[in-house]
Amino acid sequence: MTTRRTLACLAALLATQWVIDADADKSTVCTVTVNSPDEKAMLRRSLPDDKFQFVELVERGRPDWLASACRQKLRCDVLVVSGHFDGGTEFYSDRLDARESLPVAELERASCSASCSGLFSQLKEVYLFGCNTLNAATPESTAAEVARTLMRSGQSRGDAERISRALNERHSESNRDGMRRVFANVPVIYGFSAMAPLGAAAAPVLGRYLQSSAAEFGSGRTSASLLGQFAGSSMTATAGLGDADARADDRREVCQFFDEARSPAQKLAFIHQILSRDMAEVRMFFERIEAFDASLTEEERQAPAFIRELDAIARDQGARDRYLAFARDVDRPQVRSRMVHVARILNWLSPQSEKTEIARMVSDLLAGNAIGSAEVDLVCSLNRDRSLDDELQRIKASPLQDQSVPDAALLACLGSVAGRERVLRALTSRDDADVEIARVYLNHRPIADVTELREVAGRIVRMNESDAQIRALDTLAHYYLADRESLEELTRLFPRARSVDVQRAIAGVFIRSDYRALPRQELARMLREHRLKSPDGEDLIDVLIRRLQA
C-alpha cells in the first residue's frame, strides 16, 4: 500500500509539473476589466488555448486587487485594460453595479515599486481600450503660467518661453507621456489619441484582426494590420520609455513619489530637494507634492522620522521665501490658493498667516479687475466655514467695488452685507454674466431670510425682459418657498406673463414650493384660465395642475 501510494503521489506530482511546464510555454494575457468585457471575450474566443492563458486581475469587491496581483508574483506578457478613461487619472466603469476602478496612481505605484517588479517586467504589448489613453496633447496652462511668472520676475520673453518649454518637455503630463512612463521598456503600447469605440464596437474589429493576423498578437512588434482595422477610430501606438530616453531621469524622479520601498520620510526628504530647486521647476512638481500629502495617514505624519524631515523644511527660510514669492505671483487664483495651503502643510505658514495670504489674494483679485464666476466659487469655497470673515476688514475695497457685481460677490463671500445686497439685486439683471455670478454665489450662500425672498420675488415680478425673468425664476425655483406673500406675488404675475416660457418658469417655482400655503383649487383654476397655449403639448403647467387637483 505504501509503495502504491508513493507511486500515485509521484505520478500526480509529475502530472502537475507537466501542466506547469505546459503553461510556462503559454503567453499570459492579463486583463483589467473595469467596464466592458467585450474585448476580453473576443480575445478568449479568438486566441488558441495552447498558446495563451488568461488571468483577470480585477477581483470584484476587493479594492486592493492590483496590489493582490503584485503579491501573487504574476507575470504578464500582454496587458489589456478595458474601461472609460477620464482624461488622465483613472479608468472607470459606467455600470452602476461596478465599484472597481484603476487609478493611474496605482499603475505608477506598481510600475515604480520593487514589491511589484514582476507584474509588468516581461510585457511585450499593452492594449488600452479607453478614450484619450495615448493623447499626446499636454496641458498648456502650467507651462504658460510659468512663462508669465518668469517674465514678471524680470526674465525676457525669449528666456521665459525657453525655460518653460524645456520644463514642459521634461515634466509634461500628456496621457501618452504618462503611459510611456508607467509601461517603461514595453515594446508596443496601443491606445487612442481621441475618442475610442465602445467595447461592443471594438470587439468585432479586434476579432477581424485576429482572424487574419493572430500570429502577430503578443509578438512585441507594432501591427500595421491592427492599426489598419481601427483606422476609422483614433487608435495609435507607441513604445514604453527606455532607459536611454531623454526623459528617463524624469521617470526616476517621479518614481520616488510612488516607490513603496521608500518611507514617507524619505519621500518628504526628496520633496525638500525639489523645493531647493528653481521655483519654476517646483511648480511642475506641485500636483505630485499635493497628491503625496493627500495620501498620508495620520500615523505616517506622526512618525518621528517624518516629523524631523518636516522640521527641516520648516526651517529652510530661503526655500520658504522663494516659494511664497512665486505663489503670490501665480496668475491663477485656484493654483495660488492651493500653493498657500501647501505652505501651511509644510509649516511655512501658521493658520492665521494662511488666512492673511488668502485675504491678500482677494485684494489682488479686486485690484486686477478680472473676476468671474470661477473666482467667486473659489473664494466662497475657501470660506465655507466662515473662518475668513474676519479678514474682510483687511481688504481695501472702494465704494465702486460694492457696485460691481463680480467684486461685490467676492466681498460677499467674505461676509460683506453690502456685497450680498448687491448680488441679490443682480438676480434680476439683464446681464447674463452678472446673473451667473449671483447664482454661483447663492450656491454657497443661499437665501434663508424671508424678507430677502420677498424682495427678490417682488423684483422678479416687476421685470419686463422675458429671458432675464426666466433666469431669475429658475434661480428662485431652487428654494422651497413657503412664504405666502412671495407665492402670491408669483400668482399675480402668471396671468400677466406674455410668454409661455415665463409661465412654465413660474410653474417650476410652484411645483418645488409649498403651494399648499395658497388655496389649491383657486390656484388650479387660475392656471387653467390664464395659461398660454403650449406649442409642445403637455408641459410642466399641466403637471402642476394635476398635483393641485390630486
C-alpha positions as CSV (number, residue, x, y, z in Angstrom):
1,M,0.0,0.0,0.0
2,T,2.8,2.3,0.9
3,T,4.6,1.7,-2.4
4,R,1.3,2.2,-4.4
5,R,0.7,5.5,-2.5
6,T,4.2,6.7,-3.3
7,L,3.9,5.8,-7.0
8,A,0.5,7.6,-7.1
9,C,1.8,10.7,-5.5
10,L,4.8,10.7,-7.8
11,A,2.5,10.4,-10.8
12,A,0.4,13.2,-9.6
13,L,3.5,15.4,-9.0
14,L,4.8,14.6,-12.5
15,A,1.4,15.4,-14.0
16,T,1.2,18.7,-12.1
17,Q,4.8,19.6,-13.2
18,W,3.8,18.8,-16.8
19,V,0.8,21.2,-16.6
20,I,3.1,23.9,-15.1
21,D,5.7,23.3,-17.9
22,A,2.9,23.4,-20.5
23,D,1.5,26.7,-19.0
24,A,5.1,28.1,-19.0
25,D,5.1,27.8,-22.7
26,K,2.0,29.8,-23.0
27,S,1.8,33.6,-23.1
28,T,-0.1,35.1,-20.2
29,V,-2.7,37.7,-21.2
30,C,-3.6,39.8,-18.1
31,T,-6.9,41.6,-18.4
32,V,-8.1,44.5,-16.3
33,T,-11.9,44.7,-17.0
34,V,-13.4,47.7,-15.1
35,N,-16.1,48.3,-17.7
36,S,-17.0,46.3,-20.8
37,P,-15.9,42.6,-21.0
38,D,-16.3,42.6,-24.8
39,E,-12.7,42.9,-25.7
40,K,-11.6,40.2,-23.3
41,A,-14.4,37.9,-24.5
42,M,-13.3,38.3,-28.1
43,L,-9.6,37.6,-27.3
44,R,-10.6,34.4,-25.4
45,R,-12.7,33.2,-28.3
46,S,-10.1,34.0,-31.0
47,L,-6.7,33.1,-29.5
48,P,-5.7,29.4,-29.3
49,D,-5.8,27.8,-25.9
50,D,-2.5,26.0,-26.4
51,K,-0.6,29.3,-26.8
52,F,-2.4,31.7,-24.5
53,Q,-3.7,31.7,-20.9
54,F,-5.8,34.4,-19.4
55,V,-5.7,36.0,-15.9
56,E,-8.3,38.6,-14.9
57,L,-6.5,40.9,-12.4
58,V,-9.7,42.6,-11.1
59,E,-11.1,40.9,-8.0
60,R,-14.7,42.0,-7.6
61,G,-15.4,43.6,-4.2
62,R,-11.7,43.9,-3.4
63,P,-10.3,47.5,-3.6
64,D,-6.6,46.4,-3.4
65,W,-6.9,43.9,-6.3
66,L,-3.8,45.3,-8.2
67,A,-1.7,45.0,-5.0
68,S,-3.0,41.5,-4.6
69,A,-1.9,40.7,-8.2
70,C,1.6,42.0,-7.3
71,R,1.8,39.8,-4.2
72,Q,0.9,36.7,-6.3
73,K,4.1,37.3,-8.3
74,L,2.1,37.3,-11.6
75,R,4.0,38.0,-14.8
76,C,2.1,39.3,-17.8
77,D,3.1,39.0,-21.4
78,V,0.2,41.1,-22.7
79,L,-2.0,43.5,-20.7
80,V,-5.5,44.5,-21.8
81,V,-7.2,47.3,-20.0
82,S,-10.9,47.9,-20.8
83,G,-12.6,51.0,-19.2
84,H,-13.7,54.5,-19.7
85,F,-10.7,56.9,-19.2
86,D,-11.3,60.3,-17.6
87,G,-8.5,62.0,-19.3
88,G,-5.5,61.3,-17.1
89,T,-6.3,60.0,-13.6
90,E,-8.5,56.8,-13.7
91,F,-10.0,54.0,-15.7
92,Y,-13.6,53.6,-14.6
93,S,-17.0,52.0,-15.4
94,D,-20.3,53.4,-16.3
95,R,-22.2,50.5,-14.8
96,L,-24.0,51.3,-11.6
97,D,-23.2,48.0,-10.1
98,A,-19.5,48.3,-10.7
99,R,-17.3,49.6,-7.9
100,E,-13.8,48.8,-9.3
101,S,-11.6,51.3,-11.0
102,L,-8.0,51.6,-12.0
103,P,-6.3,54.9,-10.9
104,V,-3.2,55.8,-12.8
105,A,-1.5,56.4,-9.5
106,E,-1.9,52.7,-8.7
107,L,-0.3,51.9,-12.1
108,E,2.5,54.3,-11.2
109,R,2.9,52.5,-7.8
110,A,3.0,49.1,-9.4
111,S,5.5,50.3,-12.1
112,C,7.8,52.0,-9.7
113,S,7.8,49.6,-6.7
114,A,10.2,46.8,-6.2
115,S,7.4,45.0,-4.4
116,C,5.6,44.7,-7.8
117,S,8.6,44.2,-10.1
118,G,7.2,41.1,-11.8
119,L,3.8,42.2,-13.0
120,F,4.9,44.3,-15.9
121,S,8.6,43.2,-16.2
122,Q,8.1,41.0,-19.2
123,L,5.3,42.8,-21.0
124,K,5.5,42.8,-24.8
125,E,2.3,44.6,-25.5
126,V,-0.3,46.7,-23.7
127,Y,-3.8,47.5,-25.0
128,L,-5.5,50.5,-23.5
129,F,-9.2,50.4,-24.6
130,G,-10.3,53.9,-23.4
131,C,-10.7,57.4,-24.8
132,N,-7.6,59.6,-25.0
133,T,-5.3,57.0,-23.4
134,L,-2.5,58.0,-25.7
135,N,-3.5,61.6,-26.3
136,A,-0.2,63.5,-26.9
137,A,-1.6,66.9,-26.1
138,T,-0.1,68.4,-23.0
139,P,-1.9,70.8,-20.6
140,E,-0.6,74.2,-21.8
141,S,-1.7,76.1,-18.8
142,T,1.2,75.2,-16.5
143,A,3.9,76.0,-18.9
144,A,2.2,79.2,-20.0
145,E,1.7,80.1,-16.4
146,V,5.4,79.5,-15.6
147,A,6.4,81.7,-18.5
148,R,4.2,84.6,-17.4
149,T,5.5,84.3,-13.9
150,L,9.1,84.3,-15.1
151,M,8.5,87.4,-17.2
152,R,7.0,89.3,-14.3
153,S,10.1,88.4,-12.3
154,G,12.4,90.1,-14.8
155,Q,13.2,87.4,-17.4
156,S,12.9,88.4,-21.0
157,R,10.1,86.9,-23.0
158,G,12.5,84.7,-25.0
159,D,14.3,83.4,-21.9
160,A,11.0,82.8,-20.1
161,E,9.5,80.8,-23.0
162,R,12.7,78.8,-23.5
163,I,12.8,77.8,-19.8
164,S,9.1,77.0,-19.6
165,R,9.3,75.0,-22.9
166,A,12.3,73.0,-21.5
167,L,10.5,72.3,-18.3
168,N,7.3,71.3,-20.2
169,E,9.3,68.9,-22.4
170,R,10.8,67.2,-19.3
171,H,7.8,67.2,-17.0
172,S,4.8,67.4,-19.3
173,E,1.9,65.2,-18.3
174,S,0.2,64.2,-21.5
175,N,-1.6,60.9,-21.3
176,R,0.8,59.5,-23.8
177,D,3.8,60.5,-21.8
178,G,2.2,59.1,-18.6
179,M,1.5,55.7,-20.2
180,R,5.0,55.6,-21.6
181,R,6.4,56.2,-18.2
182,V,4.1,53.6,-16.5
183,F,4.9,50.9,-19.0
184,A,8.6,51.6,-19.3
185,N,10.5,49.4,-21.8
186,V,7.4,47.8,-23.2
187,P,7.9,47.4,-26.9
188,V,4.4,48.3,-28.0
189,I,1.6,50.2,-26.3
190,Y,-1.7,50.6,-28.2
191,G,-4.3,53.2,-27.2
192,F,-6.4,56.0,-28.6
193,S,-5.4,59.6,-29.2
194,A,-9.1,60.8,-29.0
195,M,-12.4,59.0,-28.8
196,A,-12.3,55.2,-28.6
197,P,-15.1,52.9,-29.7
198,L,-17.2,51.3,-27.0
199,G,-16.4,47.7,-26.2
200,A,-19.4,46.4,-28.2
201,A,-18.0,48.1,-31.3
202,A,-14.3,47.5,-30.6
203,A,-14.6,43.7,-30.1
204,P,-15.8,42.8,-33.7
205,V,-12.9,45.0,-35.1
206,L,-10.5,43.2,-32.8
207,G,-12.0,39.8,-34.0
208,R,-11.4,40.6,-37.6
209,Y,-7.8,41.5,-36.9
210,L,-7.3,38.2,-35.0
211,Q,-8.8,36.2,-37.8
212,S,-6.2,37.3,-40.3
213,S,-3.2,38.2,-38.1
214,A,-3.5,36.2,-34.8
215,A,0.2,35.3,-35.1
216,E,1.1,38.9,-34.6
217,F,-0.7,39.2,-31.2
218,G,1.8,39.4,-28.3
219,S,4.8,39.5,-30.6
220,G,6.0,42.8,-29.3
221,R,6.0,44.3,-32.8
222,T,3.7,47.1,-33.9
223,S,1.0,45.7,-36.1
224,A,0.1,47.7,-39.2
225,S,-2.8,45.3,-39.6
226,L,-4.3,46.1,-36.2
227,L,-3.9,49.9,-36.8
228,G,-5.5,49.4,-40.2
229,Q,-8.5,47.6,-38.8
230,F,-9.0,50.5,-36.3
231,A,-8.3,53.2,-39.0
232,G,-11.8,54.5,-38.5
233,S,-11.0,55.4,-34.9
234,S,-8.1,57.2,-33.3
235,M,-6.0,54.1,-32.4
236,T,-2.3,54.8,-32.2
237,A,0.8,53.0,-30.9
238,T,3.9,54.0,-29.1
239,A,6.7,52.3,-27.0
240,G,7.4,52.5,-23.3
241,L,10.0,54.8,-22.0
242,G,13.5,53.3,-22.5
243,D,16.4,53.6,-20.1
244,A,18.3,55.8,-22.7
245,D,15.3,58.0,-23.3
246,A,15.8,61.7,-22.7
247,R,13.0,61.6,-20.1
248,A,14.4,58.6,-18.2
249,D,15.6,60.8,-15.4
250,D,12.2,62.3,-15.1
251,R,10.8,58.8,-14.6
252,R,13.3,58.0,-11.9
253,E,12.3,61.2,-10.0
254,V,8.6,60.6,-10.5
255,C,9.0,57.0,-9.1
256,Q,10.4,58.4,-5.9
257,F,6.8,59.6,-5.1
258,F,5.4,56.1,-5.7
259,D,8.1,53.6,-4.8
260,E,6.7,51.6,-1.8
261,A,10.3,50.7,-0.7
262,R,10.8,54.4,0.3
263,S,9.3,55.5,3.6
264,P,7.1,58.7,3.8
265,A,10.0,60.4,5.5
266,Q,12.3,59.6,2.6
267,K,9.8,60.8,0.1
268,L,9.5,64.1,2.1
269,A,13.3,64.4,2.1
270,F,13.1,64.2,-1.7
271,I,10.4,66.8,-1.8
272,H,12.8,69.1,0.2
273,Q,15.4,68.6,-2.5
274,I,12.8,69.7,-5.1
275,L,11.9,72.7,-3.1
276,S,15.6,73.8,-3.2
277,R,15.4,74.0,-7.0
278,D,14.3,76.8,-9.1
279,M,10.7,77.6,-8.3
280,A,9.6,77.2,-11.9
281,E,10.6,73.5,-11.7
282,V,8.9,73.2,-8.3
283,R,5.7,74.3,-10.0
284,M,6.0,71.4,-12.4
285,F,6.1,69.0,-9.4
286,F,3.4,70.8,-7.4
287,E,0.5,68.5,-8.2
288,R,2.6,65.4,-7.1
289,I,3.5,67.1,-3.9
290,E,-0.2,67.7,-3.2
291,A,-1.1,64.1,-4.0
292,F,1.7,62.9,-1.7
293,D,0.3,64.9,1.2
294,A,-3.3,63.6,0.5
295,S,-2.1,60.0,0.6
296,L,-0.6,60.2,4.1
297,T,-2.2,58.6,7.1
298,E,-2.2,60.3,10.5
299,E,0.2,57.6,11.7
300,E,2.6,58.3,9.0
301,R,2.5,62.0,9.8
302,Q,3.3,61.3,13.4
303,A,6.3,59.1,12.7
304,P,9.5,60.6,14.3
305,A,11.5,60.5,11.1
306,F,8.7,62.2,9.2
307,I,8.5,65.0,11.8
308,R,12.2,65.5,11.6
309,E,12.1,65.9,7.8
310,L,9.1,68.3,8.1
311,D,11.0,70.4,10.7
312,A,14.0,70.6,8.3
313,I,11.7,72.0,5.6
314,A,10.1,74.4,8.1
315,R,13.5,75.8,9.0
316,D,14.5,76.3,5.3
317,Q,13.9,80.1,5.2
318,G,15.3,80.5,1.8
319,A,13.0,77.9,0.1
320,R,10.1,79.4,2.1
321,D,10.6,82.9,0.8
322,R,11.2,81.9,-2.8
323,Y,8.1,79.6,-2.7
324,L,5.8,82.2,-1.2
325,A,7.1,84.9,-3.6
326,F,6.4,82.6,-6.6
327,A,2.9,81.6,-5.2
328,R,1.9,85.2,-4.8
329,D,2.8,85.9,-8.4
330,V,0.9,82.9,-9.9
331,D,-1.8,84.3,-12.1
332,R,-4.4,81.6,-11.5
333,P,-6.0,82.1,-8.1
334,Q,-7.1,78.5,-7.9
335,V,-3.4,77.4,-8.1
336,R,-2.3,80.2,-5.8
337,S,-4.7,79.2,-3.0
338,R,-3.6,75.6,-3.3
339,M,0.1,76.6,-3.0
340,V,-0.7,78.7,0.0
341,H,-2.4,75.7,1.6
342,V,0.7,73.5,0.9
343,A,2.8,76.2,2.5
344,R,0.7,75.8,5.6
345,I,1.1,72.0,5.5
346,L,4.9,72.5,5.3
347,N,4.7,74.7,8.4
348,W,5.8,77.7,6.5
349,L,2.6,79.4,7.5
350,S,0.5,79.4,10.7
351,P,-3.2,79.1,10.4
352,Q,-3.6,82.8,10.8
353,S,-0.9,83.5,8.2
354,E,-2.7,81.3,5.7
355,K,-5.8,83.3,6.2
356,T,-3.8,86.5,5.7
357,E,-2.4,85.2,2.5
358,I,-5.9,84.4,1.2
359,A,-7.0,87.9,2.1
360,R,-4.0,89.2,0.2
361,M,-5.1,87.1,-2.8
362,V,-8.6,88.5,-2.7
363,S,-7.2,92.1,-2.6
364,D,-5.1,91.3,-5.7
365,L,-8.2,89.9,-7.5
366,L,-10.1,93.1,-6.7
367,A,-7.3,95.2,-7.9
368,G,-6.9,93.2,-11.1
369,N,-10.5,93.6,-12.2
370,A,-10.7,90.1,-13.7
371,I,-13.2,88.4,-11.5
372,G,-15.5,85.8,-13.0
373,S,-17.8,83.0,-11.6
374,A,-14.8,80.7,-11.1
375,E,-13.1,83.2,-8.7
376,V,-16.4,83.7,-6.8
377,D,-16.8,80.0,-6.5
378,L,-13.2,79.6,-5.3
379,V,-13.4,82.3,-2.6
380,C,-16.8,81.2,-1.3
381,S,-15.4,77.6,-1.1
382,L,-12.4,78.7,0.8
383,N,-14.6,80.5,3.3
384,R,-17.1,77.6,3.6
385,D,-16.8,77.6,7.4
386,R,-16.8,81.5,7.6
387,S,-13.4,81.4,9.1
388,L,-12.2,84.1,6.7
389,D,-15.0,86.6,7.6
390,D,-12.6,88.4,10.0
391,E,-10.2,89.1,7.1
392,L,-12.8,91.3,5.4
393,Q,-11.6,94.3,7.3
394,R,-8.0,93.8,5.9
395,I,-9.2,94.1,2.3
396,K,-9.3,97.6,0.9
397,A,-12.5,97.8,-1.1
398,S,-13.7,101.0,-2.8
399,P,-17.4,102.0,-2.9
400,L,-17.3,101.2,-6.6
401,Q,-16.4,97.6,-5.8
402,D,-19.7,97.3,-3.9
403,Q,-21.5,98.3,-7.1
404,S,-19.7,95.9,-9.4
405,V,-21.4,92.5,-9.2
406,P,-18.2,90.4,-9.5
407,D,-16.4,92.5,-6.9
408,A,-19.5,92.6,-4.6
409,A,-19.8,88.8,-4.9
410,L,-16.2,88.3,-3.9
411,L,-16.7,90.6,-0.8
412,A,-20.0,88.9,0.0
413,C,-18.2,85.5,0.1
414,L,-16.2,87.0,3.0
415,G,-19.3,88.2,4.8
416,S,-19.9,91.7,3.3
417,V,-23.6,92.7,3.9
418,A,-23.5,95.4,1.3
419,G,-21.9,92.9,-1.2
420,R,-24.7,90.4,-0.6
421,E,-27.4,93.0,-1.2
422,R,-25.8,94.0,-4.5
423,V,-25.5,90.3,-5.6
424,L,-29.2,89.7,-4.7
425,R,-30.2,92.7,-6.9
426,A,-28.1,91.1,-9.7
427,L,-30.5,88.2,-9.9
428,T,-32.9,90.4,-11.9
429,S,-30.1,91.9,-14.1
430,R,-30.3,91.7,-17.9
431,D,-26.5,90.9,-17.9
432,D,-26.0,87.1,-18.2
433,A,-22.6,87.2,-16.6
434,D,-23.9,89.1,-13.5
435,V,-26.8,86.6,-13.2
436,E,-24.4,83.7,-13.4
437,I,-22.2,85.2,-10.7
438,A,-25.2,85.7,-8.5
439,R,-26.3,82.1,-9.0
440,V,-22.8,80.8,-8.2
441,Y,-22.7,82.9,-5.0
442,L,-26.1,81.7,-3.9
443,N,-25.0,78.1,-4.3
444,H,-22.7,78.8,-1.4
445,R,-24.8,81.4,0.5
446,P,-28.5,80.6,-0.2
447,I,-31.3,82.9,0.7
448,A,-32.7,81.8,4.1
449,D,-34.3,85.1,5.2
450,V,-38.0,85.6,4.4
451,T,-37.5,89.3,3.9
452,E,-34.8,88.7,1.3
453,L,-37.0,86.1,-0.5
454,R,-39.9,88.6,-0.6
455,E,-37.7,91.3,-2.0
456,V,-36.2,89.0,-4.7
457,A,-39.7,87.8,-5.6
458,G,-41.0,91.3,-5.8
459,R,-38.2,92.4,-8.1
460,I,-38.7,89.4,-10.4
461,V,-42.4,90.2,-10.7
462,R,-41.6,93.8,-11.8
463,M,-39.2,92.7,-14.5
464,N,-40.1,93.4,-18.1
465,E,-37.5,91.4,-20.1
466,S,-38.6,87.7,-20.5
467,D,-35.3,85.9,-20.8
468,A,-33.8,87.6,-17.7
469,Q,-37.1,87.0,-15.9
470,I,-36.9,83.3,-16.7
471,R,-33.3,83.0,-15.5
472,A,-34.3,84.7,-12.2
473,L,-37.4,82.4,-11.8
474,D,-35.2,79.4,-12.4
475,T,-32.9,80.5,-9.6
476,L,-35.9,81.1,-7.3
477,A,-37.1,77.6,-8.1
478,H,-34.2,76.1,-6.1
479,Y,-35.8,77.4,-2.9
480,Y,-38.6,75.6,-1.1
481,L,-40.9,78.7,-1.0
482,A,-43.4,78.5,1.9
483,D,-43.9,82.3,2.3
484,R,-47.5,83.1,1.3
485,E,-46.6,86.7,0.4
486,S,-43.9,85.6,-2.1
487,L,-46.2,83.0,-3.6
488,E,-49.0,85.5,-4.0
489,E,-46.6,87.8,-5.9
490,L,-45.9,85.0,-8.4
491,T,-49.6,84.1,-8.6
492,R,-50.4,87.7,-9.7
493,L,-47.6,87.5,-12.3
494,F,-48.8,84.4,-14.0
495,P,-51.9,86.0,-15.8
496,R,-49.8,89.0,-16.9
497,A,-47.0,86.9,-18.4
498,R,-46.7,87.3,-22.1
499,S,-44.5,84.2,-22.7
500,V,-45.4,80.6,-22.1
501,D,-41.8,80.1,-21.1
502,V,-42.3,82.6,-18.3
503,Q,-45.4,80.8,-17.2
504,R,-43.5,77.5,-17.2
505,A,-40.8,79.0,-15.1
506,I,-43.4,80.2,-12.6
507,A,-44.9,76.7,-12.5
508,G,-41.4,75.4,-11.8
509,V,-41.2,77.6,-8.8
510,F,-44.7,76.4,-7.6
511,I,-44.0,72.8,-8.1
512,R,-40.9,72.9,-5.9
513,S,-42.7,75.1,-3.3
514,D,-45.2,74.6,-0.5
515,Y,-48.1,75.7,-2.7
516,R,-50.4,74.4,0.0
517,A,-49.9,77.8,1.5
518,L,-52.4,79.1,-1.2
519,P,-56.0,77.9,-2.0
520,R,-55.2,75.0,-4.2
521,Q,-58.4,74.9,-6.2
522,E,-58.3,78.6,-6.9
523,L,-54.7,78.4,-8.0
524,A,-55.5,75.4,-10.3
525,R,-58.5,77.4,-11.8
526,M,-56.3,80.4,-12.4
527,L,-53.7,78.4,-14.1
528,R,-56.2,76.7,-16.4
529,E,-57.9,80.0,-17.3
530,H,-54.8,82.1,-17.9
531,R,-52.2,79.7,-19.3
532,L,-50.9,80.4,-22.7
533,K,-51.2,77.7,-25.3
534,S,-48.3,75.3,-25.3
535,P,-46.7,74.7,-28.7
536,D,-45.2,71.4,-27.4
537,G,-48.3,69.7,-25.9
538,E,-48.4,68.8,-22.3
539,D,-45.8,70.6,-20.1
540,L,-44.9,71.5,-16.5
541,I,-48.0,73.6,-16.1
542,D,-50.2,70.5,-16.7
543,V,-48.1,68.6,-14.2
544,L,-48.7,71.4,-11.6
545,I,-52.4,71.5,-12.2
546,R,-52.8,67.7,-11.7
547,R,-50.8,67.9,-8.4
548,L,-53.0,70.8,-7.2
549,Q,-56.2,68.8,-8.0
550,A,-54.9,65.5,-6.6
